[in-house]
């Protein structure tokens, strides 16, 4: 291995503490690292066909599969993926405080291939309590992506913003990244920002994390999800980027 390279990738920031800004933390050169200290959840969605075991490669947290949620080898961004049939399917992990973001930077990113129209949840953290702007969810509605929070007036979600011109329901694999950086939240679709909003919300929960559905409102996702990553304390992208070309 050549000096100044990690796995063949030239890292011009080695030995430069001043170069480690918020825009390149978690990077080797210009390559986003898959697992680092900011990674609090990483699901490769790998396994045998039909398996209901979902392995977290970050902190080994446990997931329970509901309905017919399962690993499939029939389709995947990178060979395999999780498949949800839209009828009661989701996976869930219990609450832990390391999944909270507070008011800091965060990144939630994954690949998805939707096979239905209508409204359904990609992930959800809702504890059902009336606390201003704490609960968080990402919903797909007629191809647009909706950022949802609890506004503190009831026990349900309100849409605080939707993407425009982002057809994420096109039957193809799309990379989705929900990123908050210095108080500004963006939704990137295939590396392009489709939503940008500045709003104060404290992402602190007492509930589990659900991927693939919202059990209270019965809005279940139909399609595939691959490489789901939950990063705390870092905005992995702050401008247009090229989505990952390999698994994390």
N, C-alpha and C positions, 0 to 999 in steps of 0.2 A: 504493500500500500504506500502510495507516494505521500510525502509530507504535505500537509495542507489539504488533504483529501479525505473524505469519509465515504467509503464504498464507491470511490471513483468520482464523487461529486466535490468539486472545488469549493471550499468554504472560505471565502475571503474575510469572514468575520472571526476566524479562530484567533484567539489572543487579543481581540479588540472588545473590551467590555463596553466601550462607548458605542459600539455598533449595534448592541442588543437593545434596540428600541421596541416599542409595542408593535410595530409593523413587521418585525422579523423574528420576534420571539417564537420558538417552536419551529424554526426553519433550519435546514442545512442548505446553505447557499440560498437558492430560490425555491427549494423543495419543501413542501409542508410535511413535517414529520407526522406519522400516523399515531404514535403513542409517545407521550411525554408526561411531565408532571401535571399538566393542565387537563389531561384526558381522564375524565371520571367515569366514562362508560364507552366501550367500543365493542360493537357486535358485528362480526364479519358475516354472520348468517350462513356459516358453513356447517356441514354435517351430512349425514346420510339422508337419502330421499325419504320424506315422510317423518323425519325426526321431529320431536317436540322439545328437544333440548336446545336452548339458546345460550351460547357461551359468551360471557363478558371477558374480553381479553385484557381489560384495564385493571379492574379491582375485584374480579371474580364474583360479582354480585349475582344472585339467583333470579331467574325469570320463570314465571308460570305461564303456560300457554292455555288459552281459553278457546272454546269452539274448535275449529279445525285449523288453527294457526300452526304452520309447520314449515320445515325446511324443504325446499324443492331443488332438484337438479335439472328441472325442465327449462328453467330460465334464470338468468342472473346477470348482473352487470359484470361480475367476475366469477363466472361458472355456476355459482349457487346463490340462493337468496331466501328470504322469508316470504311465504305466500299467505295472503289473507283473502278469504272468499266472500267477504262482505256481509256475512250473516253470523254475528256474534263472535267474530275472530279478533283477538288481540293478545298481546303478551304484556305481563305486568311484573314490576319489581317493587319491593317495599320501599317506603320512604327512608332515606338517609340524608343527613344535612349536607353531605358533600355534593349533592345534586342541586342544592340551592345556589342561586346566582347573586342574591341581594340586588344591589343597584350597579354592580360592576360589569365589566366586559364578559361576553360569553360567545360561544359558537356552537350551534347544533347543525350538523350537516349529515347528509345521507344521499343515496341514490334511490329513485322510485320509478316504477312503471305502472301506471294506473290502467285498469281495464274496465272502468265504469264511469258513468256520468253522475251528476247529482252532487250531494254534499256529504262529505265524510271526513273524519279526523285522521291525521297522520300520526300525531302524538298528543298527549294530554296530561297535564298536571293540575288537577282540580280537587280541593279539599272540601268544597261546599260551604265554606264559611264566608261571611260578609266582611271582607277586608279589601280595602281599595287597591286595585291593580296588583294583586299578588298571583292569582292563578294564571296559567299560561298554556296555550294550545296553538297548534298550527292545523288549519283546516283547508281542504281543497273544495272549491265550490264552482261548478261549471268551468273548470279549467284554471280558475284563478286561485291563488293562495291567500288565505286570510289569517292574519295575526289576531288572536283573541286573548282577552284578559277579563277578569272579573272587575267590574268598575266600582264595586263596593256598595251598590244599591240593591242588589238581590243576590241570589245564590247561583246565578247563571253567568254565562259569558256574554260579552259584547264584542263586536268586531271593531277594532281600533284602526285597522287599515287593511286594504286589499291590494294585491299586485295588479298591474294594468298591462294588458297585452302579453301576458305570460301563459301560454297554453301548456300547462303541466299535466293535462289530462289527454295527451295525444297518442297514447299507446306506445310511446318510446321511452327509453331510459333517460331520465333527467336528473342532474345533480342539483340538490336543493341545499342552501346554506342560510340559516337564520343567524344573523350576527349583530351584536350590540357593541359599539365602540364609542367610548366617551359620551354616553347618553343618547347616541343616535343608533337606531335599529334599521338594518337593511335585510331584505330578502333577496338573495342571489339565485337565479335560475340559470344553470349551465355557465356560471361565472359572470353573468351580467346582472347588475342591480335592477330589480323590478319594483322595489318599494324602498322608500327612505322616509323615516318618521322620527321625530324627536319628542319623546314622551317619558315622563318619570314613572317607572313602575318597579316595585321591589319584589323580585322573584324569590319568594321564600314560602315553603310549603309545609304541610303536615301530612301529605297524602302520597300515594304511590305514583309511579310513572307508568303510563300505559302507551304502548306503541301499536298502532293499527286500529284504534277505535276509542270511542267514548261511551262507556257502559251506561252512564246515566241517561244520555240522550239517544242511545241506540243508533249512533251514526258510525257505522263500521266501514273501514276501508276495504276496497276490493282491488287487489293488485300485488305487486312485488316491492320489497324494500331490501336494500343491500347496503353494507358498510355504514351502519348508523353510529355516529360518534357524538358524544356530549362533552364539551370542553368548557371549563370554568376558569375565569380570570384572564381570558385571552380572546382578542378579535383576530381570528386566523386570516381573514381577508378584509381589507378596508377599501379596495378598489377592484375594478374588473380583473378577473383572473382566469386561468385555464384550469378546468376541473382535473382532479387526479386521474391518472391513466392506469393506475394499478391499485390493488388493495392496500389499505393502511398497514 
